[in-house]
């Protein structure tokens, strides 16, 4: 029998620091905690490992630095961590993606809903799970992005993948949004599920 493992980490914070926090920051720490308790002049919070970047960004504002576990340490437990965490929010005619990095950086991206749905319908046209590179070519044709095609019309997938801005704005973020809203399943191939 296999049991799912959940990796948690504990942080102890002096209550004086918590009192100085802005209410939204304190509420974020409290809401993300799986458990919290008060001990003398400290509050102990227990979080899931997947929330470490969100917690780190709040604590950085108040001079508290977290050390993220080294990849070798995670590998000992059979875990891997891409070091990237995304939050997706709908905002009228666009989606807002907040990207958290292990070094504490936070980036925000606005992706138009029209682009997301056009990518969805392009993916749906395949009628079967598809390799991402095939979708990349279709995306470039749909959005008139011609710089990844040579004179003979051959698509160069490595060039598309290497142009990180285009890759993220037209493929990665729209697919992550579709995954978030339950329309796409990611794996070695992309699959429409909704």
Secondary structure, DSSP 4 states (H G I P E B T S, - for coil): -------EEEEEEEHHHHHHS-HHHHHHHHHH-SEEEEETTEEEEEEEGGGHHHHHHHHHTTT---PPPPHHHHHHTT----SEEEEEEEETTEEEEEEEETTS-EEEEEEEHHHHHHHHHHHHTT-S-EEHHHHHHHHHHHTT--TTB-TT--B-HHHHHH-HHHHIIIIIHHHHHHHHTTSEE-SSEEEE--
